[in-house]
Amino acid sequence: MNDQKVRVRFAPSPTGGLHLGGVRTVLFNYLFAKQHNGTFVLRIEDTDQTRYVEGAEQYILDCLNWCGLHADESPEVGGPFAPYRQSERKALYREYAERLVAQGHAYYAFDTPAELEQKRKEIPNFQYGQAHRNEMRNSISLSEHEVDTLLDAHAPHVIRIKMPEDEHISFNDMIRGDVSFDTNLVDDKVLLKADGMPTYHLAVVVDDFLMKITHAFRGEEWLPSAPVHLLLWKYLGWWDQMPKWAHLPLILKPDGHGKLSKRDGARLGFPVYAMNWFDAKTQELTPGFRELGFLPEAFINLLATLGWNDGTEQEIFTLDELIEKFSIERVNKAGAKFDFEKAKWFNAEWIKRSSAESLAPKVKTILEDKGITVTDDNYLSKVIDTIKDRVVLLPDFYQQSSYFFAVPAEYDLNAVKPKWTDAKTVFFNTLSDTFKAAPVWQPAELEATFKALAEEKGLKIGDVMLPFRIMLVGGKFGPHVFDIATLLGQEETVNRIALALVAFTA
């Protein structure tokens, strides 16, 4: 195993939106692969056709592309172990299931859905396993002749693993250390369904073997399935080729009580999916981080810190830094609480660190969606640099910058009119004339002119600074007011003073 090239995989089911926990699993797989010059495989586990949702596979690919986590092998790009959709590999799984039956490690079960339902009604917490398998219709309880007759008649059946009695099976988890299971507590899971499709249990083992996967990282909710998978690796004769396992900690609700779910996000007002997911069946739109206004760099950064740290105080990491510093040994066993305020902090930090050029296409789209046409890209870049430190989510760019492109539609008159005086009218008329004649149009010079005139007119700076801001932007917000005036330009600033005076003195 140690001599093998690292190969990891993410194997989602195309059944709906991609939870942030799923993206974190992708991220940790991706980081580990890149760190070891290995291969990151995307495999689509679409064996459960009843849960398959049209468009979900493309949605998963779109999410990973947005995050910049590109697979080396996948249904999209192909690879030496194609096909990468389990539904397209259907024919190969029966051979392994039949081999397990022949070895006595699995058996045919002919129970109908109605019979199973009846058993569940009769026996509380019914489990199909050691305690009840002899009461059911299967190749353990039936005679060989009965089984052959049913098979010859193509009677619907599944293949179940036969869990051994009184055994303990163990493995070493890269995060949790030694983990052991009592086989008496595990039921006989279905390996091959009546439609010939494998279940996750069989498919994941067979595909990990055939695709030469060396490390399997997945969420801790899969730990209860581990004993079945371990036995399959053993029974199929592949124990020495089994990947090293790591079960990642859960992402918890903000209060730490239980796994973070889509419902929690809806209840608390934040997304849990990477991108918007529209369910065509229910017509329900579930919001995503991308559409809310997160940068992919910030989303990846916050996910990396949910359950991992590099042992220092550093919190902001680029993808390259994460590849360099990530270590599966520093992933915690305990679940990580999701904190939406912290998530927004990451986004604000990444917006601050991003160049105006990289933000410009996104901001342009946001403004144009609001009816603002941007014709001067150089001007847009200057606006972005002026306000980006005040932005938390990308749509904030509209509220923080619209006044750079259009005269305010309304003014915060309640902040101005109660304290308005004739002296202020005189001040701003004089300021307008002074600004018209200003030979230099830069923040420091404008501020000096403004303050000198206020002093000359016997006015406190604070009494005229706020009205000036509201004249330019419409409200009590925005960056340094003289930076705003500088960007707006001489003519536009003078024009806005005149327009606002009409409203202020009406």
N, C-alpha and C positions, 0 to 999 in steps of 0.2 A: 504493500500500500504506500509506504513512504517514498518509493521510487516512482510512483505514478504521478503523472501530471494532474494537478488539481482540477476537478470538474464538479461544479455545483449546479443546482437547478432550482427554479421556481416553477411550481406546477399548480396553477390555479384552475378552478372550475369556472366555466363561463356561465355563471348563474345570476349575475347582477353587478352592482357597483363594487369597486375595489376599495376596501377598508384601509385606513392608514396603517393598521397592523400588517396587512398584506404587503404594502409598499415598504415597510420597514424590513420585512423578511427578504424582499427583493434586494434592498439596499445592503443588508449584512452579507447576503450571498455574493452580491456584485463586488463589494469591497474585498471580501476574502479572496475571490477569484483573481481580481486585478492585482492584489498585493502579492500573489504567488504566481503571477504570469500564467494563470489558469484560464479556464473556459466557463462562461456563464450560459447556462442552457435555459430556455423558456419552453416548457412542455405544457400543452393544454390537456387537462384531465376532464374530458367531456364524456365519460362513460355513463353517467346518469342522464339518459336522454329525457327523462321526465322533468328534470330541473333545468335543462338547457334553455338559454334565453338568446334569441336572435340579437346579434349586435354586441353581445357581451365580450366576445373574444377580441373584436376590433377595439372595443373600449379599453380593454386591458393593455393592448399594444399602444394605444394612444396615451394612456396614463404613463406607461414606462418611457415612451418617447418624450413626453413633456418633462419628466423627471431627469432625462438624460441618462437613463439606465438601460443601455442598449444590449440586447442579448447577442452572444456570438453565434448561437445556434437556436433556431426557432421555426415555427411554421412559416413565418414571414421570410426569413433569410435562408432557410434550409440548413443542411449540414450533413456530416457523415453518418448520422444515426437516424435520418429521416425515415418515416414521417414522425412529426412531433405532436400530432393530435392522437390521443389514445383511440378515438373512434375509428381512425384509419389504420390502427394496429390490431383491431379486434381479432383477426384470425389467429394471431400467434399466442393468445393467452390460454385458450382451451388446452393446448398441448401440456402446459405446465400444471394446470388444474387436474387434468387426467393423470399426469405423472404422480401427483400427490395422492389421488384416489388409489392408484395401483400400489403405492407404498404403504397404504393404510393410514396416512396422515390427513386424509380428507374423505368425504363421502357424499353420495347423491342424496338429496332430500326432495321428496315428491309432494310435500304438504302444500295444499292450496292456500291462497290468501284467506279464504273463509275459515279453513281449519285452524290456521294460525291465530286468527282473530278470536275464534271460539276458545282456544287455549288461554289466550290472554285474559279473557273474561272469567274463566274458571280459576286461574292461578294468579294471584296478585304478584306483580313484578316478575312475570314469567320471563325466563331466559332460556333460549334454545342452547342447551349444553349438556354437561355431564348428568345433571339431575333429571332431565326430562327427555334426552334424545331417544331413549329406548321406548318411549311412549308415542313417538311420532312416526310418520311414514318415511323411512329412509333406508339406505342400504346397510345400516347397522341392525335395524329392527326387523327388516323384511328378509325373506330367504333369497338366495342367489337367483333362483328361478323367477321369483316375483320381480326382482330388480331387472333381470334381463328382459322379461316380458314388457315391463314398463318402458325400458329404454328402446326396445324394438318398436314399440307403438308410438315412439316419440312423445311420450308423456312429458308435460312441462316439468322441469326440475331445476334446482340450483345445486351448486357444489359448495359444501361448507367445510371449513377446517375442523379437524377433530382435536380439540384442545386436550393435552395430556393431563392426567391426574397427578396431584401431589408433587409437582415440580416447581422449582424456582428458576426463573430465567433472568439473566442480568446483562447489563451493558454499561459502558462508561460514557457518560454524557459529558461533552466538552465544557458545559456550563455547570451542570449539577453533580458531576462526579459519578460514583457508582449508583445505579438505579436497579432495583430488583422487583420482580413481579411474581405473585403466586398464581399459577395457572388455574387453580380451582376457582378463582374469582372472575375468570374471563369466559364469555360464552363462545359458542361455535359460530364465528362470523361467516357470512356468505362470501365466497371468493369469486364465483361465477354465477351470474344471474340467469334467469330463464330465457332471456333474449340473447344469451351468448356473450353479453358484455361483462367484462370483469368489474368487480367492485374496486374501490380505491385500494383496499388492502392488497389484493393480488397485483393489480396494475402497477402500483408504486414500486413494489419489490422487483418485479420482472423488468420494468423499464429502467430502474436505477442500475440493475445488473447489466442489461444489454447496452445502456448508454455510458457504462463505466463511470458512474457517479462516485466520487471519492468522499464527499462530505455532504451531509443532509442537514440543513438548518430549517427548522419549521417551528410554528408556535407551540407553546406548552399544552394547548388544548388537544394536541395529538398524542400526548404521552400515554393515555389509556389504550391507544391502538398499538403501542410499541411492542407488547408481548406477542401479538399476532404476527407482526412484521418480522420480529426476531426469529420466531419459529419458522416462518417461511424461508428466510435466508438459510436457516439451518437445514430444513427438510429438503430444500432444492439443491443442497450441496455447495452453497456459495458463501458460507460463513466467513471464510478468509478474505472474500472480496467485498464484504459488507462495508458501506460507507461509515465514516465516523459521524456520530450524531450530535446535534446541539438543539435543545428545545428552548426557544426564546421566551422570555417572560411576557406575560400578558400586558397589554396597555389598558390601564384601569380608568374607571370613571374619576372625575376630579376629586371626589370624596374618598377615593381608594377602595370603595366597596363594590367589587365586581368588575367584570370586563366591560370596557367602553363599547356601547352599541349605537346603531343608527338612531334608535329611539332617544338615547341620552343626548345626542347631538341636537335632535329636533326639540327636545324638552329644554335644553340649556342654551340653545341659540348659536350653535357652531357646527361646522361640517365634520363628518368623519370619513368621507370619501375623498379620494384624490381629486376627482373631477366630477362635474355634474353627471348624474345618472338618471336617465328617463326610462321608466318601466312602461313599455308599450301596453302591457296587460292591464296594469292598474291605473295607467295614465298619471302616475306619481313621479314628480321630479324631486330627486334628493340632491341637495346642494353639495358642491365640491370646493376644495381649497383653491383650485385654479380660478374658478369664476368669482370667488369672493375677493380675489385680488392678491393672492400669494404668489411670490416668485418661486420658481421650482428650486432654486438654490436654498431659499429659506426653508421650504418644506422638507427638503432632504436633510438640511442641517438640524432642524428640530427633531426629525425622526431618529437621527443618529444618537441624539442625547436621551432618547427614551429607553433607558435600560443600559446605556453604555457611557463611559467617560474615559478620557485618556490618562487620568490620574493627576491632571493639572487643573488650573482654574480656567483654562481656555474654554470658551463656549461657541465662538464663531469658527466654523471650519468650511473650507472649500472642499469640493469633491476630491481633488488631488490630495489635500491634507488628510482627509478621511481615509483614503486608500493607504497613505503612508502610515497613519497612526492607529488604525483600527486593529483590535485584537479581540478574538472571541472569548479569551480568558478574562477580559475585563467587562464582559456582559454580566449583569446582575442576575441572580436567581429570582429575586423578588420582582413583583409587578411594578410597572412605572405609571404613576398618576399622570393623566393628561391635563395640562394647564393651558387653556386657550389664551389667557393673557400673556403667558410666556411665548406661546406660538406667535402672537402678534408682535411681540418684542423682537423675535428673530426676524420677522419680515421687515419691520422698520429698520433694523440694523442692516439688513441686506440691501434695502432701497438706498440707504445712506451711502453704502459702499459701492453701489452700482454707478457706472458712468452714465452721463446724460444720453450719450449715443446709444447705449444698450437699452435704456428705458424709453427712448423716444418713440419707437414704433408702437409700443403698448399704450403710452400716454396719448399718442395721436388718435389711436382707435377709440379710446375712452372719450376723448373730447369730441370726435366726429360723431360718435353715437349720441352725444348730447346736443348735436347741431352746431358745433363750433368747427369751422373750417380752418385748418392750419396750412398756411402757404409758405411760411418761412421756417425752414428746419433749423437754421442757425439760431433764430429767435426762440424757438421751442426749446432748444438745448439750454439756452441761458435761463429760461423760465424754470426748467426742471432743476438745474443746479441751484437756483435761488430758493426753491421750496421743498426739495426732496427730504430735507431733514425734519420736515413737519408732517410727513406722510407715513401712515401705518399700513394701509391697504391700498392697492393701486387705484381703485375708484376715488380715493381721497384726492387724487391729482385734479379731478374736476373742480371740487369745492375750493381747493387751494390755489387753483390757477385760472379759473374761468375769467376772472376780472382782468387778466393780462390780455385777453382777446376780445373782450366786449365791455362796454360801459355797464356798471352794476344795474340790474333790472329794478332793484329797490335798495333803500338805505335803512339802516338801523336808526330811525328818527328818534326813538325813545331814548337813545344814548346821547342825542345831540340837542334836540329842541328845548327840553326843560331848562337847560343852562345856556341857551343861545342869547347873545347880546348884540347890540349894534356895533359895539367895539370889535367883536369877532368878524362881523360883516366887513368892516373897514379893513381889518387885518388881512383877510383873505383876498379882498379886491386888490390891496397893495401888493400882497404876495404874488398874485397872478401877474401883475405888471412887472414885478421884479424878475420873476421866473422867465417871462417872455424875453427879457433883455439879457438873461444870464449867458455869459460867454463860454462857461464850462458847465457841462451837465454830468456831474459825477456825485456819488453819495455824500462824500465829505464836504464838498463845496455847497451842496444843496442844504445840508444840515446846518452848516455855519450860517448861511443866509437866513434860513428859517428862524434860528435861535436869536440872531442879531435883531431881526425885525420884531420878534415877540418882545424882546427886552425894550426895544425902542418904543413900542406901543403900550408898555407896562402890563403885559399879559404873562401869566405863568405858562411855561412850556407845556405842561400837562393839559392845560385848558384848551390848547389849540392843536396839540399833536393828535389826540383821538379824533376830533372832527376831520382833520386832514386825512387820516387813515380811512375813515368812513367815506370820504369823498372819492378816494381812489378805488377801494375794494368793496364798499357797501356795508361792511360790518367790522366787528372788533377781532379781526384775525389777520393772519398773514405774516410774512417776514418783516425785516426792518423796513420801515416806511420809505426811507430815502433810496433803498435798493429797488423798491417797487417803482418809485418815480423815475429813477434812472432807466429802468428797463422800458417803462411805458413811453418814455421820450418826452421832449420839451412840449411839443404841440398837444399831445394827448393829455398830459398832466394839467396844463393850463385849461384845456377844454373841460376836463372833469371837475375842476374847481368851480368853473362857471355854472355847469349843469347842477352840481350839488347845492350851490348857493341858492338857486331857485327853489329847490325842494326844502332846504333848511329854513328859508325865510318866508315860506308860503304861509 
